[in-house]
Amino acid sequence: MAPLPVSVIVVSRGRPGLLARCLTGLGQMYYPAFEIVVVADEDGLGAVAEMGWQARVKTVSFGEPNISAARNAGIAVAAGEIVAFIDDDAVPEPTWLDHLAAPFADPGVVAAGGYVRGRNGISFQYRAGLVSRTGEEVPLEVAGEAPRIVTPPPGHAVKTMGTNSAFRRRNVSLSGGLDPVFRFFHDETDLNMRLAGAGGKTAVVPLAQVHHGYAASDRRGADRAPRSLHEIGASSMVFLRKHAPEQDWPGALERLRAEQRRRLLAHMVRGGLEPRDVVRLLEGLEEGIAEGRRRALSSLLPLAGSGAPFQPFSRANVSGASVCLAGRTWSRRRLHARALDTVRAGDVASVFRFSPTALYHDVRFVRDGYWLHRGGLFGRAERSEPVFRLVSFRNRVAQEWARVAKLRQKADFSPRQMTAGSIRSSIMGNAGIKENERVTPESGV
């Protein structure tokens, strides 16, 4: 079966540098049939021009602080059968679309959501969950790595995250798209509820993974401390008006107040907020709830079909080559140079740079276009691992590559488990640079 054409929509406002990094990551995906739609303000469109990508992506000028309206503007020019969303402060693994688009082979599937890794690039920020008609989230356990179509109980929907989700364009268009009354928060959850109410199926896709940074915005600081709870209050009230019986509103609002109070107090304990900030933010929450009661609700009309033709993105990496580079902290310059050469050659580069310590690991996609794994040789990667363990450098590289290989190589390739005897990646240490071997479907390293 030919791969379904996918339109990846990125909305950006006030974060041109992060947008450029996100686009660089999108450009390394293996999926053979996708286009990129950038909906951005003047600075974001300037970042696209600085990259020289004007002819490679579709662009829409949009500066209004309304995520629903911005995504609808992207859908309006999207020509793919599937529309996928990712935030500008996120980066997908190269196999993201291979996995996320696969469940749509079932014509009954109208939505799919993947897993989201947090700031350290290892722990999960979000996996899977349900949402009730009052907006309450219920965690959902999904065993294994295969996609799973979930049938929610009455009054619930499978919740997808805006930074890692995909929808069948026809169903989204017929439903009226995202409701602009949700300027921020619950925007996609409202769409989840409407599609579920129409009988659509949603797939949870564990291997469709993105890394989300939670960058600073006008709603939160770089430390994730809230700057405003107004829109959370307003959207929560609107969600209740649209989906919940009125007798359920008081309990849901009290739950919202308690959740936000606990959140603010936690930030205050960590030093991110002062007591007067907590008072101000809770007042803003109440003002938002009051505004949400007043916001006009209207029937959503079907979105028009895109008049623009599908614009396939010209990928650099068509072979699925993924190169593993590893070395000690004192080899950082040589590792960086080799990684840049790998990216320029059109391949995906993963750099494993370990110090002789027990520092925790982190993973990030750097602006230069490669994946950087840092930490102590004896430290933990997964936060459930021991704080300290003795291990050889070669074995540790093999273990960490095995942990991410399925995400960095083409989705139709199942790499063999790497061991100390089989690893033949580029190792940089006291002996300098050894022979490099690309990790390809043919080599199976």
N, C-alpha and C positions, 0 to 999 in steps of 0.2 A: 504494500500500500504506500502510495506517495505521501510524504510528510505534509501535514496541513500547514498552509501559510499562516504565520503568526505576526501580528503587529505588536511590538513592545513599546509601551507608552511610558515616558519618563516626564514627570512634572517637576519643574525646578523654579525656585524663587529665592534670590539672594544668596545662592551658593554656587557660583560658577566653577570654582575649583573642584568641588565635590562632583558636580555634574560631569566635568571632564574625566575624572577618575572613573565614574560609573560608566560613561560611554566607552572608555578604553576597555573596561572589563566586558561590556556587552560585545565589543568588537572581536573578542577572543572566543566567543561561543562556537560550538561545533555544529549546531542545528543548521540544516542546509537551506531553510526557507523562512527567513524572517526579515522584517523591515523595522526600522527604529523611528519612532515619532517623538520629537522633543517639544514639549509645551513649556515655554519658559519666558521669563522677563527679559529685558534688554541685556542685562549682564550675562544671563545664561545663553542667549543667542550669540552674544559676543564670544563666549567660550567655544561654541560650536565653530564659529568662523576662525578663531585662533587655531583650532585643531585642523582646519582645512577640510571639514566634514560637511560643508553646506550641500554638496551634491550627493553625499552618501546617505543622508537622513532627511526625513520630512520635519519641518519646523513649523510651529504655531506660536505667534507672539501672544503672550498672556501674562498680565501682571497682577490680576485680582487675587486677593488672598482667599480663594475658595477652591478647595481641592476637588470637589465634585464637578463644578463647572469647568475646571481645567481639564479633568479627565474626559469629560464629555467633548470638549474641544479636540482632544486627541482622537477620540473614537470617530469624530466626524470626518477625519482625513485618513483613518486607518482602513486599509483594504484587505487585511488578513481575515481568514475565517475565525481565527482566535485572536482576542486581544489580551495581552499580558501587561501587568503593572509592576513597576519596581520604583522605589524612591531614589532621589538623587544622592542620598547619603548611604546608598547600598551598592554592593557589587555582587554579581552572580558567579557561582562556580561555572566553569566552561560547559558543563553538561546540564545546566539548569533547564533550558528549554527542551532538550531531548526527553527529560523525565516529565516536565510539567505538561507538555503537549500530548504525551502518549495516551492518557485516559480518554481524550476526546475522540479516539477511534470508536468508542461506544457512543452512538448518536443520542443516547439519553443523558449523557453527561453535559452539563451546562457550565460547570465551574470546577476549578481545581486550585488547591493551595498547597504550598510546600513548607519546608521548615526554615526557620530564620535563626541564624547564629548571631550572638551579641558582639559587644565591643572587643572581647578578647579573641574572637574568631574561632572559639572552640565550644564554649558553653552555648546552649540553645536559649534564645530569647523567647521563641514561640515554636511549638510543634503542632498540636492539633487541639481543637476544642469545639464545643457547641455554644450557641447563644440562645437565650430564651427570649420570649416576646417582651420581657421587661429589661432586656439588655444584660442580664446576668450571664457571665461566662462559666461554662462547665468544662473542665479539662477532659480530654478524650485520649485514651490509651490506644495506640496503633502498634501492633506487634509487627516486627520485621521491617523490611525495606521496600516491599512491593506496594504499589498504589492500592488504595482501598476506597471503594465507594461506600459512603456512610449514609445510612437511612436514619435521620434524626427522629426523635419522638414528636408527637403533635405539639405545636407551639414553639418549636425549636428549629434552628438551622445550623448547618455546619459553618463555622466562622472561618473566613479566609483573611489573611493579613494583606493590607494594601501594598506592602512592599514585596510581596511574593504570591501573586495570584494570577489566574487566567480565566477568561470567560468566553463562551461561544458568542461571537459578535451578534449574531441574529437574535439570540434570546435577550441579550442586554439591550439591543436597539428596540425590540418590541416592548420591553418593560419600561422604556423611557429613559434608560441610562441611569446614571447616578443622580440622586435628588439634590439639586443645588441648595435646598434649605439646610443641608448638612455642610456647612462651610469647612468644618474640620471635626473629626471624631464621629464614629458610627456611620460614616458615609458608605463604606463598603458593607458594613453589617446590615444596613437597611436593604441594600441590594441582595445580600444573602437571603434575608427573610422573604423578599418578594419573589425571588427565583424559586426558593423552596416551596413557597405557597402555591406556585404554579406547577409544582410537580417535578421540577428539575433535580437532577442528581449532581452531587458534589463529590469529587475525589480528593482524598488526602494523599499527598505524594512525598514520602519521606526523603527521597534522594534529590528532589528539586530544591536546592539549597541556595540561599543568598546570605551574605554577611551585611548586617545592618549596623551603622555606627551611631544612630541617635545623635546627629549633629545638632549644634545650637540653632535656635530659631527664635522668632518673636514670642513663642509659647514656652520655651524651656532654655536653660543655660547649657553650657558645655558639660556640666556635671549632672545633667538631667533634672536639676531642680526646676520646678515649674516657675514660669514668669506670669502666667495667667491661666485661670481655670474657667474663664468666661465661656468659651466655646464648648468646653466639656459639659458645663451645666446646660447651655442652650440646646446642644445636640441631644443630650440625654432626655431632656423634656420633650423635644420634638419626637424622638424615637418612641417614647411612651405614648404620646398622642396618636402616632400612626399605627402602633402594633399591640398595645396592651389595653385591656379594659380599665376604665377609670378607677375602679376600686383597688387596682393593683398599684396605682401611682404612688400613694404615700409610702408604702413599704419600700418600693424601689428607690425613691428619692432619699429615704433615710439610709439605705444601704450605700448609695452613692456618696452621701455626705460622710459616712463613717469611713469608707474606703479612702476618700481623698484626704480626710483628716489624718488617718494613719500614715498615708504616703508623705504628707507634709511634715509630720512629726519625725518621721525617719530621716528626712533630709535635714531637719533642724538638729537632730542628734549628731549627724555627720558633719555639721558645720556649714551646710550649704544654704540654710535659711536662718533668719532671726525670728524671734517670737512675733514681732510686728508684721513680718512677711506672711506668717501663717494666718494671722488675723485678716490681713488685706486679701490674700488669695481665697480664703473661705468666703469673704464678702463678695468677691468677684464671682465665685461659684453660684451664690444665691442670686446675684444680678443676672447671671446667664440663665438660670432656671426660670426666672421671671420673664426674661426676653423670649425664651423658648415657648412659654405659654402664649405669647402674643404673635409669634411668627406665623405668617400666612401659609397654609398648606394648600397645594393645588394638585390637580390630576396631572400625571406625567404623560406627555404625548410621545409616540414612537419616534426614535431618532431616524433621520434620513440616512440612506445608504451613502457610502463614500463615492464621490465622483472621481477621486484620484486613483490612478492605477497602482497596483502593488509594486513597491520599489525594493527588490531584494537587496539586502546588505551584502556588499562585496567583502567576504571574509578573507583574512590573511591566512588563517590556519584551516586548511581543507583536509589535511591528512590525519588529523587527530594526534599529532606528535605532542608529547608532553615531557619536558626535560626536568629531571631532578638534579639539583646542584646542592652540594653540602660542604660545610667547612666550619672551622673554628672562628671565634669572634675576630681574631687578628687577620683573618683572610677576607674581611668584609669588602675591601676595595676590589679584589680580584673576583669575588663572588658577584658583586654588583656589575662589573664589566662583563662577565660571562653571561649574566642574566640579561643584560641589555642586548648583547649579541644574539641571544636566543630569541628574544622578543622581536628584534628586527628581522630575523629569519622567518618570522611568522608562526613560531611555536609558542606553546604555553610553558612558562618557567616557574618552578617552585624552588625557592632557596631555603635550605635548612641551615641555620647559623646558631651553633650552640656554644655556650661558655662552660668552663669547668666548675659549675655552681649547681645549686638546687633551685634556681629561680623558676617560677611558673612560666609556662609557655604562652605565647600569644601568636596569632596569625592575622596578617593584614595584607590587603592588596595595595601596593604602593603606586603612586602616580606614574612611575616609570613603566608600569605595566607588568609587574611580576608579583607572585605570591611570596611573602616573606614570613618564615616560621622562625621565631626567636625564643630563647629561653636557656635554662641550664640543662646541661647534659643529664644531670641526676634529678631534675625537677619534674613535676607533673605536667602533663598536657591535659587530658581529661581530668576534671576536678575531682573525680572519684578515685583517682589513682593515688598510690602512696606519695607522701610529701617528699620522700627521698628513696632512691633505689640505685644500687650500683649497676652500671651497664656500660658496655663498650661503645665507643663513638659509632662504629659501623653498625652495630645492632640497633642503636637508638635511631639512626637515620632510617634503617630498614623498617622499624616499627612505625615511625611517624609517616613514612611514605605509604605504607600499607593502610594506615588509617584514612588517608585522603585520596588514594589512587583512584577509587571508583568515581570520585567527584571530578577529578582532573583529566581523565581520559574519556574517550568517546563512549557513549552510553551502551553501544552494542559490543563493547569489549570488556571481558571479565579478566582482569590481570591476575596472574598467579601471586600468591602471598610471597612477599620478599623476605629473604633470610640473609644472614651474614654471608653465606656462601654464594648467593645468587646476585646480590646487589652489585651493579657495575655502573652506577651513576658517577658523575664527576665529584670526586672527593677532594677537598682542599684542606690541607693541614700542614704539618711539618714537612711532608714530602712534596709539597707544592701541588700543582694541578696534574691529576692523572687523566687517563683517557676518558673522554666523555662518550656516553652512549645514549642516544635519545630513547625515551620510553615510548614505544609505538605499539600498535596492535600486533605487529609482526614480531617484535622482540619479546614482548610479554614480560618485561622486567617488573 
